[in-house]
Amino acid sequence: MEKELVEYIVKSLVDYPDSVELNVIEGEKSTILELRVSPDDIGKVIGRQGRIAKALRTILSATATKSGKHASLEILD
């Protein structure tokens, strides 16, 4: 659920949606999502002063909390 939501939002933001890669690392109580985008799109995903990245993490955290888990988003270069 979380992966599809983040992937949909990020693909809507970037210029090169085909280069969006999202890896999921599952733990017992936590999930880590590793996001890779085209180098040209990294600024669009992070946003000014990290506002878009913070908003993505907030949405991810809310959906994960609903299912009783903890989730975090890592934006990789």
N, C-alpha and C positions, 0 to 999 in steps of 0.2 A: 504494500500500500504506500509506504513512505517513498520507496524508490520511484514508483510511477509518478507520484505527485511532484517530487523535486525535478525529475527528468522533464516532465511536461512544462513546468515553469521555466526552467533553464533553457530549453529548446525554443521557448517563445521569446526569450530575451536576446539570444545571440544571433549573429549573422550567418554562422556556419553550424546549423543544428546537426548535421551529419557527423561532426567531429566531437560531439558530446559523449563522454564515456562516464558511466557511473558504476563503481564497484561497491558491493555491499559486503561488509565483514560482520558476521553475526557472533554475538557473545551470548552468555546466559541471560543477562538482564539488560544488555546494551547492544546497540547497533551503530556501526560507523559507516558512513557513506563517503566514499572518496570520489571527488568530482574532477574530471579533466575536461578542459575545453581548448579550442584553438588559441594560440598565443594572441591573436588579434581580438579575441572576445573576452579575455581575462578581466579587463577593466569593466566590461558591461556586467559581469557576474558579481564582481566585488562592489562596484558602485562608488560614489563619492563618500570618502571617509568610512567605507565598509557598510553603508546603509543597506544595500541590496543583500549582501551576504548575511548581515544580521537578521534581516527580514526572513530570508530563506531558513536560517537556523531556528527562528522563532516558530515558523509554521511547522517545520520538521519536529521540533520539540513538542508542540501541541498535539500533533497527530500521534506521535509515539506515546505520549503520556496517556492518551485516550485508550491505548491498548495495554497500558501498564508497563511500558518499557522506557528506556532512555536512549535517545538517538543523537548523534552529532554529525556534522557535516564538515569535511575537510576539503578545501579547494587546493588542488595540487598544480604545480607548474608543469 
